[in-house]
Amino acid sequence: MAELDPIIHAPARLRVMSLLAAMEEAEFASVRDAAEVSDSVLSKHAAALEAAGYVVIRKGHVGKRPRTWLRLSGAGREAYAAHVAALQAIVAQSGLSLTGE
């Protein structure tokens, strides 16, 4: 059976990975708000995901205001897909349907 990825498994990191998997790139504040975490929590988890090679962090400016954008790397997309597959395999063992059927 596929194993859960301990880097992704933390709830806040799983939320971040899930949000980023649905888009090409996202601005830091948008991810923070959608994940319902503070700036410091997102910063900590984004740094851990970046260190693992799962997230790419890009910094720049919009006008004179500094901005940070996050996106999944290719390795991050693969790791997220594998993690989701492992979660689905665990749930499948219970005989419950994820579709509610």
Biopython code that builds the backbone (N, CA, C, O; Angstrom):
import numpy as np
from Bio.PDB.StructureBuilder import StructureBuilder

atoms = [
    (1, "MET", "N", (0.843, -1.182, 0.000)),
    (1, "MET", "CA", (0.000, 0.000, 0.000)),
    (1, "MET", "C", (0.891, 1.249, 0.000)),
    (1, "MET", "O", (1.953, 1.281, 0.623)),
    (2, "ALA", "N", (0.430, 2.257, -0.707)),
    (2, "ALA", "CA", (1.157, 3.524, -0.742)),
    (2, "ALA", "C", (1.142, 4.147, 0.653)),
    (2, "ALA", "O", (0.190, 3.982, 1.416)),
    (3, "GLU", "N", (2.207, 4.855, 0.964)),
    (3, "GLU", "CA", (2.313, 5.466, 2.286)),
    (3, "GLU", "C", (1.965, 6.939, 2.252)),
    (3, "GLU", "O", (2.162, 7.617, 1.243)),
    (4, "LEU", "N", (1.449, 7.421, 3.360)),
    (4, "LEU", "CA", (1.170, 8.843, 3.497)),
    (4, "LEU", "C", (2.485, 9.601, 3.557)),
    (4, "LEU", "O", (3.460, 9.129, 4.142)),
    (5, "ASP", "N", (2.505, 10.766, 2.953)),
    (5, "ASP", "CA", (3.695, 11.608, 2.958)),
    (5, "ASP", "C", (3.679, 12.459, 4.217)),
    (5, "ASP", "O", (2.798, 13.306, 4.361)),
    (6, "PRO", "N", (4.619, 12.269, 5.134)),
    (6, "PRO", "CA", (4.602, 13.016, 6.398)),
    (6, "PRO", "C", (4.772, 14.528, 6.206)),
    (6, "PRO", "O", (4.354, 15.311, 7.059)),
    (7, "ILE", "N", (5.369, 14.932, 5.114)),
    (7, "ILE", "CA", (5.529, 16.364, 4.856)),
    (7, "ILE", "C", (4.183, 16.987, 4.503)),
    (7, "ILE", "O", (3.893, 18.109, 4.919)),
    (8, "ILE", "N", (3.375, 16.283, 3.755)),
    (8, "ILE", "CA", (2.076, 16.797, 3.313)),
    (8, "ILE", "C", (0.992, 16.550, 4.354)),
    (8, "ILE", "O", (0.012, 17.294, 4.398)),
    (9, "HIS", "N", (1.136, 15.539, 5.182)),
    (9, "HIS", "CA", (0.049, 15.060, 6.030)),
    (9, "HIS", "C", (-0.440, 16.064, 7.078)),
    (9, "HIS", "O", (-1.596, 15.987, 7.494)),
    (10, "ALA", "N", (0.392, 16.989, 7.510)),
    (10, "ALA", "CA", (-0.066, 17.993, 8.477)),
    (10, "ALA", "C", (-1.269, 18.732, 7.883)),
    (10, "ALA", "O", (-1.218, 19.146, 6.725)),
    (11, "PRO", "N", (-2.348, 18.907, 8.651)),
    (11, "PRO", "CA", (-3.571, 19.491, 8.091)),
    (11, "PRO", "C", (-3.384, 20.804, 7.325)),
    (11, "PRO", "O", (-3.943, 20.964, 6.240)),
    (12, "ALA", "N", (-2.618, 21.730, 7.864)),
    (12, "ALA", "CA", (-2.424, 23.010, 7.167)),
    (12, "ALA", "C", (-1.665, 22.808, 5.857)),
    (12, "ALA", "O", (-1.975, 23.454, 4.855)),
    (13, "ARG", "N", (-0.689, 21.930, 5.859)),
    (13, "ARG", "CA", (0.062, 21.668, 4.626)),
    (13, "ARG", "C", (-0.806, 20.971, 3.593)),
    (13, "ARG", "O", (-0.714, 21.263, 2.400)),
    (14, "LEU", "N", (-1.642, 20.054, 4.045)),
    (14, "LEU", "CA", (-2.552, 19.374, 3.126)),
    (14, "LEU", "C", (-3.509, 20.385, 2.507)),
    (14, "LEU", "O", (-3.795, 20.307, 1.312)),
    (15, "ARG", "N", (-4.008, 21.326, 3.294)),
    (15, "ARG", "CA", (-4.879, 22.380, 2.757)),
    (15, "ARG", "C", (-4.150, 23.210, 1.713)),
    (15, "ARG", "O", (-4.696, 23.483, 0.644)),
    (16, "VAL", "N", (-2.938, 23.608, 2.011)),
    (16, "VAL", "CA", (-2.151, 24.417, 1.072)),
    (16, "VAL", "C", (-1.908, 23.644, -0.220)),
    (16, "VAL", "O", (-2.094, 24.183, -1.311)),
    (17, "MET", "N", (-1.498, 22.401, -0.105)),
    (17, "MET", "CA", (-1.244, 21.587, -1.290)),
    (17, "MET", "C", (-2.520, 21.425, -2.115)),
    (17, "MET", "O", (-2.481, 21.507, -3.343)),
    (18, "SER", "N", (-3.639, 21.197, -1.449)),
    (18, "SER", "CA", (-4.914, 21.030, -2.134)),
    (18, "SER", "C", (-5.305, 22.298, -2.885)),
    (18, "SER", "O", (-5.747, 22.234, -4.032)),
    (19, "LEU", "N", (-5.143, 23.434, -2.244)),
    (19, "LEU", "CA", (-5.463, 24.707, -2.895)),
    (19, "LEU", "C", (-4.570, 24.947, -4.110)),
    (19, "LEU", "O", (-5.050, 25.337, -5.175)),
    (20, "LEU", "N", (-3.283, 24.714, -3.945)),
    (20, "LEU", "CA", (-2.346, 24.965, -5.043)),
    (20, "LEU", "C", (-2.509, 23.969, -6.178)),
    (20, "LEU", "O", (-2.232, 24.297, -7.332)),
    (21, "ALA", "N", (-2.955, 22.756, -5.866)),
    (21, "ALA", "CA", (-3.156, 21.744, -6.913)),
    (21, "ALA", "C", (-4.257, 22.166, -7.884)),
    (21, "ALA", "O", (-4.284, 21.719, -9.031)),
    (22, "ALA", "N", (-5.157, 23.022, -7.426)),
    (22, "ALA", "CA", (-6.288, 23.447, -8.247)),
    (22, "ALA", "C", (-5.975, 24.649, -9.124)),
    (22, "ALA", "O", (-6.833, 25.086, -9.891)),
    (23, "MET", "N", (-4.765, 25.195, -9.028)),
    (23, "MET", "CA", (-4.437, 26.393, -9.803)),
    (23, "MET", "C", (-2.967, 26.409, -10.203)),
    (23, "MET", "O", (-2.155, 25.637, -9.692)),
    (24, "GLU", "N", (-2.653, 27.293, -11.115)),
    (24, "GLU", "CA", (-1.272, 27.414, -11.581)),
    (24, "GLU", "C", (-0.393, 28.078, -10.520)),
    (24, "GLU", "O", (0.705, 27.605, -10.225)),
    (25, "GLU", "N", (-0.888, 29.173, -9.953)),
    (25, "GLU", "CA", (-0.128, 29.948, -8.965)),
    (25, "GLU", "C", (-1.134, 30.739, -8.148)),
    (25, "GLU", "O", (-2.203, 31.091, -8.645)),
    (26, "ALA", "N", (-0.795, 31.020, -6.891)),
    (26, "ALA", "CA", (-1.698, 31.778, -6.028)),
    (26, "ALA", "C", (-0.912, 32.770, -5.188)),
    (26, "ALA", "O", (0.214, 32.500, -4.770)),
    (27, "GLU", "N", (-1.516, 33.904, -4.952)),
    (27, "GLU", "CA", (-0.904, 34.929, -4.119)),
    (27, "GLU", "C", (-1.012, 34.496, -2.653)),
    (27, "GLU", "O", (-2.012, 33.908, -2.239)),
    (28, "PHE", "N", (0.006, 34.790, -1.898)),
    (28, "PHE", "CA", (0.126, 34.378, -0.500)),
    (28, "PHE", "C", (-1.147, 34.666, 0.294)),
    (28, "PHE", "O", (-1.657, 33.786, 0.987)),
    (29, "ALA", "N", (-1.663, 35.893, 0.195)),
    (29, "ALA", "CA", (-2.838, 36.275, 0.981)),
    (29, "ALA", "C", (-4.058, 35.439, 0.605)),
    (29, "ALA", "O", (-4.873, 35.115, 1.468)),
    (30, "SER", "N", (-4.192, 35.093, -0.655)),
    (30, "SER", "CA", (-5.323, 34.264, -1.094)),
    (30, "SER", "C", (-5.232, 32.865, -0.487)),
    (30, "SER", "O", (-6.235, 32.309, -0.039)),
    (31, "VAL", "N", (-4.038, 32.309, -0.477)),
    (31, "VAL", "CA", (-3.838, 30.984, 0.108)),
    (31, "VAL", "C", (-4.078, 31.047, 1.615)),
    (31, "VAL", "O", (-4.739, 30.177, 2.182)),
    (32, "ARG", "N", (-3.545, 32.066, 2.249)),
    (32, "ARG", "CA", (-3.732, 32.248, 3.703)),
    (32, "ARG", "C", (-5.214, 32.293, 4.058)),
    (32, "ARG", "O", (-5.659, 31.620, 4.987)),
    (33, "ASP", "N", (-5.974, 33.094, 3.311)),
    (33, "ASP", "CA", (-7.397, 33.242, 3.602)),
    (33, "ASP", "C", (-8.169, 31.949, 3.335)),
    (33, "ASP", "O", (-9.016, 31.551, 4.134)),
    (34, "ALA", "N", (-7.874, 31.300, 2.214)),
    (34, "ALA", "CA", (-8.578, 30.063, 1.865)),
    (34, "ALA", "C", (-8.246, 28.929, 2.840)),
    (34, "ALA", "O", (-9.106, 28.109, 3.165)),
    (35, "ALA", "N", (-7.003, 28.890, 3.297)),
    (35, "ALA", "CA", (-6.583, 27.847, 4.238)),
    (35, "ALA", "C", (-6.970, 28.180, 5.674)),
    (35, "ALA", "O", (-6.866, 27.340, 6.568)),
    (36, "GLU", "N", (-7.415, 29.410, 5.882)),
    (36, "GLU", "CA", (-7.830, 29.880, 7.210)),
    (36, "GLU", "C", (-6.722, 29.734, 8.244)),
    (36, "GLU", "O", (-6.924, 29.181, 9.325)),
    (37, "VAL", "N", (-5.527, 30.250, 7.880)),
    (37, "VAL", "CA", (-4.385, 30.254, 8.783)),
    (37, "VAL", "C", (-3.820, 31.665, 8.846)),
    (37, "VAL", "O", (-4.175, 32.523, 8.037)),
    (38, "SER", "N", (-2.949, 31.897, 9.800)),
    (38, "SER", "CA", (-2.309, 33.204, 9.929)),
    (38, "SER", "C", (-1.133, 33.309, 8.963)),
    (38, "SER", "O", (-0.695, 32.310, 8.393)),
    (39, "ASP", "N", (-0.629, 34.522, 8.786)),
    (39, "ASP", "CA", (0.557, 34.737, 7.954)),
    (39, "ASP", "C", (1.718, 33.875, 8.425)),
    (39, "ASP", "O", (2.391, 33.234, 7.619)),
    (40, "SER", "N", (1.951, 33.861, 9.745)),
    (40, "SER", "CA", (3.110, 33.128, 10.254)),
    (40, "SER", "C", (2.958, 31.623, 10.054)),
    (40, "SER", "O", (3.938, 30.940, 9.757)),
    (41, "VAL", "N", (1.759, 31.104, 10.210)),
    (41, "VAL", "CA", (1.538, 29.661, 10.005)),
    (41, "VAL", "C", (1.756, 29.301, 8.541)),
    (41, "VAL", "O", (2.433, 28.320, 8.236)),
    (42, "LEU", "N", (1.180, 30.098, 7.627)),
    (42, "LEU", "CA", (1.370, 29.807, 6.209)),
    (42, "LEU", "C", (2.840, 29.938, 5.831)),
    (42, "LEU", "O", (3.358, 29.112, 5.080)),
    (43, "SER", "N", (3.507, 30.947, 6.331)),
    (43, "SER", "CA", (4.920, 31.140, 6.024)),
    (43, "SER", "C", (5.748, 29.936, 6.466)),
    (43, "SER", "O", (6.618, 29.474, 5.727)),
    (44, "LYS", "N", (5.484, 29.434, 7.652)),
    (44, "LYS", "CA", (6.216, 28.281, 8.188)),
    (44, "LYS", "C", (5.975, 27.038, 7.334)),
    (44, "LYS", "O", (6.918, 26.333, 6.976)),
    (45, "HIS", "N", (4.715, 26.775, 7.012)),
    (45, "HIS", "CA", (4.388, 25.584, 6.234)),
    (45, "HIS", "C", (4.851, 25.712, 4.782)),
    (45, "HIS", "O", (5.301, 24.733, 4.188)),
    (46, "ALA", "N", (4.744, 26.904, 4.212)),
    (46, "ALA", "CA", (5.219, 27.105, 2.843)),
    (46, "ALA", "C", (6.734, 26.889, 2.773)),
    (46, "ALA", "O", (7.234, 26.319, 1.804)),
    (47, "ALA", "N", (7.459, 27.340, 3.788)),
    (47, "ALA", "CA", (8.909, 27.138, 3.824)),
    (47, "ALA", "C", (9.252, 25.651, 3.918)),
    (47, "ALA", "O", (10.194, 25.189, 3.275)),
    (48, "ALA", "N", (8.494, 24.909, 4.714)),
    (48, "ALA", "CA", (8.736, 23.463, 4.825)),
    (48, "ALA", "C", (8.437, 22.758, 3.507)),
    (48, "ALA", "O", (9.174, 21.860, 3.101)),
    (49, "LEU", "N", (7.365, 23.159, 2.844)),
    (49, "LEU", "CA", (7.018, 22.559, 1.553)),
    (49, "LEU", "C", (8.035, 22.941, 0.481)),
    (49, "LEU", "O", (8.343, 22.140, -0.402)),
    (50, "GLU", "N", (8.552, 24.159, 0.559)),
    (50, "GLU", "CA", (9.595, 24.590, -0.381)),
    (50, "GLU", "C", (10.877, 23.788, -0.145)),
    (50, "GLU", "O", (11.520, 23.351, -1.099)),
    (51, "ALA", "N", (11.246, 23.595, 1.114)),
    (51, "ALA", "CA", (12.455, 22.833, 1.443)),
    (51, "ALA", "C", (12.358, 21.395, 0.939)),
    (51, "ALA", "O", (13.369, 20.788, 0.584)),
    (52, "ALA", "N", (11.145, 20.853, 0.907)),
    (52, "ALA", "CA", (10.931, 19.491, 0.406)),
    (52, "ALA", "C", (10.908, 19.445, -1.124)),
    (52, "ALA", "O", (10.910, 18.367, -1.717)),
    (53, "GLY", "N", (10.887, 20.618, -1.753)),
    (53, "GLY", "CA", (10.836, 20.673, -3.212)),
    (53, "GLY", "C", (9.433, 20.580, -3.769)),
    (53, "GLY", "O", (9.258, 20.359, -4.967)),
    (54, "TYR", "N", (8.420, 20.745, -2.915)),
    (54, "TYR", "CA", (7.029, 20.606, -3.330)),
    (54, "TYR", "C", (6.395, 21.925, -3.772)),
    (54, "TYR", "O", (5.466, 21.930, -4.579)),
    (55, "VAL", "N", (6.890, 23.025, -3.251)),
    (55, "VAL", "CA", (6.316, 24.341, -3.546)),
    (55, "VAL", "C", (7.425, 25.279, -4.006)),
    (55, "VAL", "O", (8.548, 25.240, -3.503)),
    (56, "VAL", "N", (7.082, 26.119, -4.971)),
    (56, "VAL", "CA", (7.994, 27.162, -5.438)),
    (56, "VAL", "C", (7.429, 28.486, -4.928)),
    (56, "VAL", "O", (6.255, 28.792, -5.134)),
    (57, "ILE", "N", (8.270, 29.258, -4.268)),
    (57, "ILE", "CA", (7.868, 30.558, -3.740)),
    (57, "ILE", "C", (8.528, 31.635, -4.598)),
    (57, "ILE", "O", (9.745, 31.646, -4.783)),
    (58, "ARG", "N", (7.695, 32.542, -5.117)),
    (58, "ARG", "CA", (8.197, 33.639, -5.955)),
    (58, "ARG", "C", (7.831, 34.954, -5.294)),
    (58, "ARG", "O", (6.686, 35.172, -4.899)),
    (59, "LYS", "N", (8.821, 35.824, -5.181)),
    (59, "LYS", "CA", (8.581, 37.134, -4.577)),
    (59, "LYS", "C", (8.727, 38.209, -5.646)),
    (59, "LYS", "O", (9.554, 38.101, -6.551)),
    (60, "GLY", "N", (7.919, 39.234, -5.523)),
    (60, "GLY", "CA", (7.969, 40.341, -6.474)),
    (60, "GLY", "C", (7.201, 41.524, -5.911)),
    (60, "GLY", "O", (6.933, 41.600, -4.712)),
    (61, "HIS", "N", (6.857, 42.435, -6.792)),
    (61, "HIS", "CA", (6.125, 43.633, -6.389)),
    (61, "HIS", "C", (4.948, 43.849, -7.327)),
    (61, "HIS", "O", (5.019, 43.547, -8.518)),
    (62, "VAL", "N", (3.875, 44.371, -6.776)),
    (62, "VAL", "CA", (2.748, 44.871, -7.551)),
    (62, "VAL", "C", (2.703, 46.348, -7.207)),
    (62, "VAL", "O", (2.313, 46.738, -6.106)),
    (63, "GLY", "N", (3.111, 47.161, -8.175)),
    (63, "GLY", "CA", (3.326, 48.569, -7.860)),
    (63, "GLY", "C", (4.508, 48.646, -6.907)),
    (63, "GLY", "O", (5.581, 48.119, -7.199)),
    (64, "LYS", "N", (4.317, 49.289, -5.793)),
    (64, "LYS", "CA", (5.387, 49.384, -4.793)),
    (64, "LYS", "C", (5.196, 48.402, -3.648)),
    (64, "LYS", "O", (5.973, 48.390, -2.694)),
    (65, "ARG", "N", (4.171, 47.589, -3.746)),
    (65, "ARG", "CA", (3.881, 46.659, -2.651)),
    (65, "ARG", "C", (4.515, 45.302, -2.908)),
    (65, "ARG", "O", (4.350, 44.730, -3.986)),
    (66, "PRO", "N", (5.242, 44.783, -1.921)),
    (66, "PRO", "CA", (5.822, 43.445, -2.087)),
    (66, "PRO", "C", (4.725, 42.374, -2.057)),
    (66, "PRO", "O", (3.749, 42.480, -1.315)),
    (67, "ARG", "N", (4.912, 41.358, -2.875)),
    (67, "ARG", "CA", (3.951, 40.253, -2.947)),
    (67, "ARG", "C", (4.710, 38.932, -3.006)),
    (67, "ARG", "O", (5.860, 38.876, -3.442)),
    (68, "THR", "N", (4.048, 37.882, -2.560)),
    (68, "THR", "CA", (4.604, 36.534, -2.619)),
    (68, "THR", "C", (3.578, 35.634, -3.278)),
    (68, "THR", "O", (2.389, 35.690, -2.962)),
    (69, "TRP", "N", (4.055, 34.790, -4.210)),
    (69, "TRP", "CA", (3.189, 33.839, -4.890)),
    (69, "TRP", "C", (3.696, 32.429, -4.631)),
    (69, "TRP", "O", (4.897, 32.205, -4.486)),
    (70, "LEU", "N", (2.777, 31.493, -4.577)),
    (70, "LEU", "CA", (3.110, 30.084, -4.343)),
    (70, "LEU", "C", (2.574, 29.253, -5.502)),
    (70, "LEU", "O", (1.518, 29.549, -6.059)),
    (71, "ARG", "N", (3.320, 28.210, -5.855)),
    (71, "ARG", "CA", (2.824, 27.247, -6.837)),
    (71, "ARG", "C", (3.443, 25.897, -6.534)),
    (71, "ARG", "O", (4.519, 25.810, -5.943)),
    (72, "LEU", "N", (2.748, 24.843, -6.948)),
    (72, "LEU", "CA", (3.306, 23.505, -6.781)),
    (72, "LEU", "C", (4.364, 23.265, -7.846)),
    (72, "LEU", "O", (4.205, 23.665, -8.999)),
    (73, "SER", "N", (5.432, 22.618, -7.450)),
    (73, "SER", "CA", (6.437, 22.167, -8.416)),
    (73, "SER", "C", (5.919, 20.879, -9.047)),
    (73, "SER", "O", (4.906, 20.339, -8.603)),
    (74, "GLY", "N", (6.594, 20.387, -10.066)),
    (74, "GLY", "CA", (6.227, 19.098, -10.648)),
    (74, "GLY", "C", (6.287, 18.000, -9.602)),
    (74, "GLY", "O", (5.397, 17.153, -9.524)),
    (75, "ALA", "N", (7.347, 18.017, -8.795)),
    (75, "ALA", "CA", (7.482, 17.023, -7.722)),
    (75, "ALA", "C", (6.364, 17.172, -6.697)),
    (75, "ALA", "O", (5.887, 16.182, -6.142)),
    (76, "GLY", "N", (5.950, 18.410, -6.448)),
    (76, "GLY", "CA", (4.865, 18.665, -5.505)),
    (76, "GLY", "C", (3.542, 18.102, -6.006)),
    (76, "GLY", "O", (2.776, 17.524, -5.236)),
    (77, "ARG", "N", (3.276, 18.271, -7.299)),
    (77, "ARG", "CA", (2.041, 17.711, -7.878)),
    (77, "ARG", "C", (2.051, 16.187, -7.781)),
    (77, "ARG", "O", (1.036, 15.574, -7.450)),
    (78, "GLU", "N", (3.196, 15.585, -8.070)),
    (78, "GLU", "CA", (3.307, 14.119, -7.979)),
    (78, "GLU", "C", (3.140, 13.638, -6.545)),
    (78, "GLU", "O", (2.443, 12.655, -6.292)),
    (79, "ALA", "N", (3.777, 14.330, -5.609)),
    (79, "ALA", "CA", (3.686, 13.945, -4.199)),
    (79, "ALA", "C", (2.256, 14.102, -3.689)),
    (79, "ALA", "O", (1.764, 13.262, -2.936)),
    (80, "TYR", "N", (1.596, 15.177, -4.100)),
    (80, "TYR", "CA", (0.206, 15.399, -3.679)),
    (80, "TYR", "C", (-0.698, 14.297, -4.232)),
    (80, "TYR", "O", (-1.534, 13.760, -3.506)),
    (81, "ALA", "N", (-0.537, 13.962, -5.502)),
    (81, "ALA", "CA", (-1.348, 12.896, -6.118)),
    (81, "ALA", "C", (-1.120, 11.566, -5.404)),
    (81, "ALA", "O", (-2.072, 10.822, -5.165)),
    (82, "ALA", "N", (0.128, 11.258, -5.061)),
    (82, "ALA", "CA", (0.440, 10.013, -4.363)),
    (82, "ALA", "C", (-0.165, 10.012, -2.959)),
    (82, "ALA", "O", (-0.665, 8.987, -2.494)),
    (83, "HIS", "N", (-0.119, 11.152, -2.294)),
    (83, "HIS", "CA", (-0.684, 11.260, -0.947)),
    (83, "HIS", "C", (-2.200, 11.054, -0.984)),
    (83, "HIS", "O", (-2.755, 10.337, -0.152)),
    (84, "VAL", "N", (-2.861, 11.687, -1.952)),
    (84, "VAL", "CA", (-4.314, 11.532, -2.090)),
    (84, "VAL", "C", (-4.656, 10.074, -2.394)),
    (84, "VAL", "O", (-5.623, 9.534, -1.856)),
    (85, "ALA", "N", (-3.866, 9.442, -3.254)),
    (85, "ALA", "CA", (-4.101, 8.025, -3.565)),
    (85, "ALA", "C", (-3.956, 7.160, -2.310)),
    (85, "ALA", "O", (-4.730, 6.223, -2.112)),
    (86, "ALA", "N", (-2.981, 7.466, -1.475)),
    (86, "ALA", "CA", (-2.795, 6.716, -0.229)),
    (86, "ALA", "C", (-3.985, 6.917, 0.704)),
    (86, "ALA", "O", (-4.446, 5.965, 1.333)),
    (87, "LEU", "N", (-4.485, 8.153, 0.798)),
    (87, "LEU", "CA", (-5.667, 8.415, 1.620)),
    (87, "LEU", "C", (-6.877, 7.650, 1.091)),
    (87, "LEU", "O", (-7.648, 7.081, 1.865)),
    (88, "GLN", "N", (-7.038, 7.640, -0.233)),
    (88, "GLN", "CA", (-8.163, 6.920, -0.831)),
    (88, "GLN", "C", (-8.056, 5.418, -0.575)),
    (88, "GLN", "O", (-9.068, 4.752, -0.353)),
    (89, "ALA", "N", (-6.842, 4.886, -0.605)),
    (89, "ALA", "CA", (-6.648, 3.460, -0.332)),
    (89, "ALA", "C", (-7.027, 3.128, 1.106)),
    (89, "ALA", "O", (-7.612, 2.076, 1.366)),
    (90, "ILE", "N", (-6.702, 4.003, 2.029)),
    (90, "ILE", "CA", (-7.061, 3.789, 3.433)),
    (90, "ILE", "C", (-8.573, 3.795, 3.596)),
    (90, "ILE", "O", (-9.133, 2.932, 4.271)),
    (91, "VAL", "N", (-9.236, 4.772, 2.975)),
    (91, "VAL", "CA", (-10.678, 4.867, 3.071)),
    (91, "VAL", "C", (-11.337, 3.669, 2.402)),
    (91, "VAL", "O", (-12.334, 3.153, 2.908)),
    (92, "ALA", "N", (-10.805, 3.223, 1.287)),
    (92, "ALA", "CA", (-11.379, 2.067, 0.556)),
    (92, "ALA", "C", (-11.394, 0.817, 1.413)),
    (92, "ALA", "O", (-12.276, -0.027, 1.254)),
    (93, "GLN", "N", (-10.441, 0.682, 2.313)),
    (93, "GLN", "CA", (-10.396, -0.497, 3.190)),
    (93, "GLN", "C", (-11.598, -0.570, 4.122)),
    (93, "GLN", "O", (-11.962, -1.644, 4.598)),
    (94, "SER", "N", (-12.202, 0.571, 4.374)),
    (94, "SER", "CA", (-13.349, 0.591, 5.284)),
    (94, "SER", "C", (-14.637, 0.198, 4.592)),
    (94, "SER", "O", (-15.646, -0.075, 5.243)),
    (95, "GLY", "N", (-14.597, 0.170, 3.266)),
    (95, "GLY", "CA", (-15.794, -0.181, 2.512)),
    (95, "GLY", "C", (-16.739, 0.993, 2.313)),
    (95, "GLY", "O", (-17.812, 0.832, 1.731)),
    (96, "LEU", "N", (-16.354, 2.164, 2.787)),
    (96, "LEU", "CA", (-17.187, 3.358, 2.589)),
    (96, "LEU", "C", (-16.912, 3.940, 1.219)),
    (96, "LEU", "O", (-15.790, 3.872, 0.718)),
    (97, "SER", "N", (-17.929, 4.507, 0.622)),
    (97, "SER", "CA", (-17.787, 5.146, -0.673)),
    (97, "SER", "C", (-17.536, 6.630, -0.474)),
    (97, "SER", "O", (-18.196, 7.267, 0.347)),
    (98, "LEU", "N", (-16.598, 7.181, -1.210)),
    (98, "LEU", "CA", (-16.320, 8.614, -1.132)),
    (98, "LEU", "C", (-17.367, 9.422, -1.869)),
    (98, "LEU", "O", (-17.451, 10.635, -1.677)),
    (99, "THR", "N", (-18.165, 8.783, -2.704)),
    (99, "THR", "CA", (-19.183, 9.492, -3.482)),
    (99, "THR", "C", (-20.531, 9.470, -2.790)),
    (99, "THR", "O", (-21.484, 10.074, -3.282)),
    (100, "GLY", "N", (-20.632, 8.792, -1.667)),
    (100, "GLY", "CA", (-21.883, 8.750, -0.923)),
    (100, "GLY", "C", (-22.868, 7.715, -1.451)),
    (100, "GLY", "O", (-24.029, 7.706, -1.041)),
    (101, "GLU", "N", (-22.431, 6.858, -2.340)),
    (101, "GLU", "CA", (-23.318, 5.833, -2.916)),
    (101, "GLU", "C", (-23.358, 4.593, -2.058)),
    (101, "GLU", "O", (-24.053, 3.633, -2.393)),
]
sb = StructureBuilder()
sb.init_structure("model")
sb.init_model(0)
sb.init_chain("A")
sb.init_seg("    ")
for serial, (resi, resn, name, xyz) in enumerate(atoms, 1):
    if name == "N":
        sb.init_residue(resn, " ", resi, " ")
    sb.init_atom(name, np.array(xyz, "f"), 0.0, 1.0, " ", f" {name:<3s}", serial, name[0])
structure = sb.get_structure()
